[in-house]
Amino acid sequence: MKLSAKARYAVRILLDLAMYQGQGPVRTSDISEHTGVSVRFIEQILKPLKKSALVESTRGSSGGYTLSAKPEEITLAAIIRIIEGPLCLTHCCENPAVCHRSPTCRSHRAWVRVTQVLEAELEGISIKDLQDDDILNSIHGCDC
């Protein structure tokens, strides 16, 4: 299983906004410079983040984006759900009715269990946790 670039970059963008929180709105060109993500892709990523009320925008010459939620309230699980949808390894984890074998399938139970562990771990990591991590130094996310 791999996260999409869009999900990884969403984390990177939100982390960047957290790093500059309290300094006013951050322009997409500045976010691009800080994160290495193109302005065009940043704009695509910010749309669902804005719709979900994690970020807000300010128009005008001194406009840009700011977090509208506290960094400690923004979990990796929430970000991935916004960008990618449900945190399920298989379709039957989200909706067992899609597979007639779900009630007796031994694999189904394993996928549900792994999904629950993954979701719990992602719920336990916030943007604030990443912001406070000394390992990151000035880098706002990985390129993998």
C-alpha positions as CSV (number, residue, x, y, z in Angstrom):
1,M,0.0,0.0,0.0
2,K,1.3,3.4,-0.9
3,L,0.0,6.9,-0.2
4,S,-0.6,9.1,-3.2
5,A,1.7,12.1,-3.7
6,K,-1.4,14.2,-3.1
7,A,-1.9,12.8,0.4
8,R,1.8,13.1,1.3
9,Y,1.9,16.7,-0.1
10,A,-1.2,17.6,1.9
11,V,0.6,16.7,5.1
12,R,3.6,18.7,3.9
13,I,1.5,21.7,3.1
14,L,-0.4,21.6,6.4
15,L,2.9,21.2,8.3
16,D,4.2,24.3,6.4
17,L,1.2,26.3,7.4
18,A,1.6,25.2,11.0
19,M,5.3,26.3,11.0
20,Y,4.2,29.8,9.9
21,Q,1.1,30.0,12.1
22,G,0.6,33.4,13.7
23,Q,2.6,35.2,11.0
24,G,-0.3,35.9,8.7
25,P,-1.6,34.1,5.6
26,V,1.0,32.2,3.6
27,R,0.9,32.6,-0.2
28,T,0.9,29.5,-2.4
29,S,4.2,30.7,-4.0
30,D,5.8,30.7,-0.5
31,I,4.3,27.3,0.3
32,S,5.8,26.0,-3.0
33,E,9.2,27.4,-2.1
34,H,9.1,25.9,1.4
35,T,7.8,22.5,0.3
36,G,9.0,21.9,-3.2
37,V,5.4,21.3,-4.4
38,S,4.3,23.2,-7.5
39,V,1.9,26.0,-7.0
40,R,-0.6,24.3,-9.4
41,F,-0.6,21.1,-7.3
42,I,-0.8,23.1,-4.1
43,E,-3.9,24.8,-5.3
44,Q,-5.5,21.4,-6.1
45,I,-4.7,20.1,-2.7
46,L,-5.9,23.2,-0.8
47,K,-9.4,22.9,-2.3
48,P,-10.5,19.9,-0.3
49,L,-8.6,21.0,2.8
50,K,-10.4,24.3,2.6
51,K,-13.8,22.6,2.0
52,S,-13.2,20.4,5.1
53,A,-12.3,23.5,7.2
54,L,-8.7,22.6,7.9
55,V,-7.5,25.8,6.1
56,E,-8.9,29.1,5.2
57,S,-8.0,31.6,2.6
58,T,-7.6,35.3,2.6
59,R,-7.9,37.3,-0.6
60,G,-5.9,40.3,-1.6
61,S,-2.3,41.3,-2.0
62,S,-1.5,40.2,1.6
63,G,-3.7,37.1,1.3
64,G,-2.9,33.5,1.3
65,Y,-3.7,30.4,3.5
66,T,-3.8,29.8,7.2
67,L,-4.8,26.8,9.3
68,S,-8.3,27.1,10.6
69,A,-7.8,24.2,13.0
70,K,-5.2,23.8,15.7
71,P,-2.2,21.7,14.5
72,E,-2.8,19.2,17.4
73,E,-6.3,18.6,16.1
74,I,-5.3,17.8,12.6
75,T,-4.4,14.1,12.4
76,L,-2.8,12.2,9.6
77,A,-5.9,10.0,9.5
78,A,-8.1,13.1,8.9
79,I,-5.8,14.4,6.1
80,I,-5.7,11.0,4.3
81,R,-9.5,10.7,4.6
82,I,-10.0,14.1,3.1
83,I,-7.6,13.5,0.2
84,E,-8.0,9.8,-0.4
85,G,-11.3,8.7,1.2
86,P,-11.8,6.0,3.8
87,L,-8.9,4.4,5.5
88,C,-9.6,0.9,4.3
89,L,-7.3,-1.6,2.8
90,T,-10.1,-3.3,0.9
91,H,-13.5,-2.4,-0.3
92,C,-15.0,-5.1,2.0
93,C,-13.5,-3.4,5.1
94,E,-15.5,-0.3,4.5
95,N,-18.7,-2.2,3.3
96,P,-18.8,-5.9,3.9
97,A,-21.9,-6.2,1.7
98,V,-19.8,-5.7,-1.4
99,C,-18.5,-9.3,-1.0
100,H,-20.7,-12.2,-0.3
101,R,-17.8,-14.0,1.4
102,S,-17.2,-11.3,4.1
103,P,-19.1,-13.1,6.9
104,T,-17.0,-16.2,6.6
105,C,-13.8,-15.0,4.9
106,R,-10.7,-15.3,7.0
107,S,-8.9,-12.8,4.9
108,H,-11.7,-10.2,5.5
109,R,-11.1,-10.3,9.2
110,A,-7.4,-9.9,8.8
111,W,-7.9,-6.8,6.5
112,V,-10.3,-5.3,9.0
113,R,-7.9,-5.8,11.8
114,V,-4.9,-4.3,9.9
115,T,-7.1,-1.4,8.8
116,Q,-8.1,-0.7,12.4
117,V,-4.4,-0.7,13.6
118,L,-3.4,1.5,10.7
119,E,-6.2,3.9,11.4
120,A,-5.4,4.1,15.1
121,E,-1.8,4.9,14.4
122,L,-2.7,7.6,11.9
123,E,-5.2,9.1,14.4
124,G,-2.4,9.2,17.0
125,I,-0.1,11.5,14.9
126,S,-1.0,15.1,14.5
127,I,0.5,18.0,12.5
128,K,1.7,19.3,15.9
129,D,3.6,16.1,16.5
130,L,5.4,16.5,13.2
131,Q,6.0,20.2,13.9
132,D,7.6,19.3,17.2
133,D,9.8,16.5,15.8
134,D,13.4,17.5,15.9
135,I,14.3,15.0,13.2
136,L,12.5,17.1,10.6
137,N,14.6,20.2,11.3
138,S,13.7,22.5,8.4
139,I,12.5,19.8,6.0
140,H,8.7,19.7,5.6
141,G,8.3,16.1,4.6
142,C,9.9,13.3,2.6
143,D,10.1,12.9,-1.2
144,C,9.3,9.2,-1.1
